[in-house]
Amino acid sequence: MAAIEQEYVRLHPKSARLYDRGKELFPDGVTHDTRRLNPFPLYVTHAKGSRKWDVDGQEYVDYRMGHGSLLLGHSHPEVIKVVNSQMEKGTHYGACHELELEWAKWVTQLIPSAEKIRFHSSGTEATLMAMRMARAYTEKTKIIKFNHHFHGWNDYMVPGSGGVLGGIPGEILDTVIVIPDTDVGIVEQTLKNDDSVAAVIVEATGGHMGAYPIDSAFLHQIREVTKKYEVIFILDEVVTGFRVSPGGAQYRYGVTPDLTTMAKILAGGLPGGAVAGRADIINMIEDGRISHPGTFNANPLSAAAGAKVMEMISTQPINETADAMAQRLKDGLNQLLTTMEIPGCCSGVASMIHLRIGKAHECDKEICNLTREELDEINSRPIANPLRLALFNAGVDATNCSLVSAVHEPQDIDYTIDAYERAFIKLREEDVL
């Protein structure tokens, strides 16, 4: 066993024991594919602000941030207050309630495309409904998506996302066209040759939260070509909504899709998703062309948290603070890579950060200019797991993709840069770096 792994095992005996129990209950011992970690994942007891603590009492500066749902950090007192207040009134009315109106009001004020909205329980549900709406509206069947772009685990969106296709009928796979996101000409040629396409769906900053980044000009090109061929443009803002700006990527880049999918920050860290967009498309639920039940649609707890977070984003410098801390981290890590003569870069839009190690190159602090082939090569290197273990050992929970919140402070960022330096030294000692 390598020294990094030995130290990790030494620091986390209770997590190891809990994982043994987890393996008896869950496949791979975990309840989310990305929570897999070799030799075992951490078990967390509580979190506050920018920090969280595990069952062994170890403390971490956190950049997972609820898989991106916590722009205001863990257990924000304002969010706790409104959720606790709602808990006392009821968790599920099985009826309409005023909070859903408040929640929707903030979303429609912030998101440029949101003429009407329908709430769901997750991002996967939101993309599934957006595609159903597009197919019903156009009376066509096929969806174009892009290689590496992730839109949840529903059957239609697994192809091209890196997921396994087991259990997905071939008839469904035949309705999905996966193409590269490097040339809008490929999109136009596909639409020209196939008149059965209902929609084009795209992650707003590129595949896997921008791990495979796209320039904003590509979004405008998609908007133009979908209008030309009368195809629905679905912008997936499950991650970027309310993060890259209060109005999402569409506000930041000035592009208005037909439909927008949202989740994560939308519900203030609680379960929740939504499809918003053109009223004539959303209103197909109203005129009976599609149906949409859902036990937890606009759940009062999620509505309370979501409305409060939307209000705070609208009235306070939440995004500016998170972006400034992310910039401080990007600058510090890029300087560290230079000082330690490690080929790579740290870049990303707003408060999303992507670390790419293994190839010398120059890029700006937002959009990495490596080719898709070069990114594939970097992502296939066996560095992610040992780096994560080394960072855990140094008191930081971060991955190649990290998410900064508005409650991260300069001392958190400086501590994190120091932790990366210690982790890089350990990786070099083991000839991993």
Secondary structure, DSSP 8 states (H G I E B T S, - for coil): --HHHHHHHHH-HHHHHHHHHHHHHSGGG-SSGGG--SS----EEEEEBTEEEETT--EEEESSHHHHT-TT-BT-HHHHHHHHHHHHH-S--SS--HHHHHHHHHHHHH-TT-SEEEEESSHHHHHHHHHHHHHHHHT--EEEEETT----SSTTT-TTTT---TT--HHHHTTEEEE-SS-HHHHHHHHHH-TTEEEEEEETTEHHHHTEE--HHHHHHHHHHHHHTT-EEEEE-TTTTTTSSTTHHHHHHT---SEEEE-GGGGTTSS-EEEEE-HHHHTTTTTTSS----TTTT-HHHHHHHHHHHHHHHHS-HHHHHHHHHHHHHHHHHHHHHHTT--EEEE-STTEEEEEESS-----SS-----HHHHHHHHTSTTHHHHHHHHHHTTEE--SEEE--TT--HHHHHHHHHHHHHHHHHHHHTT--
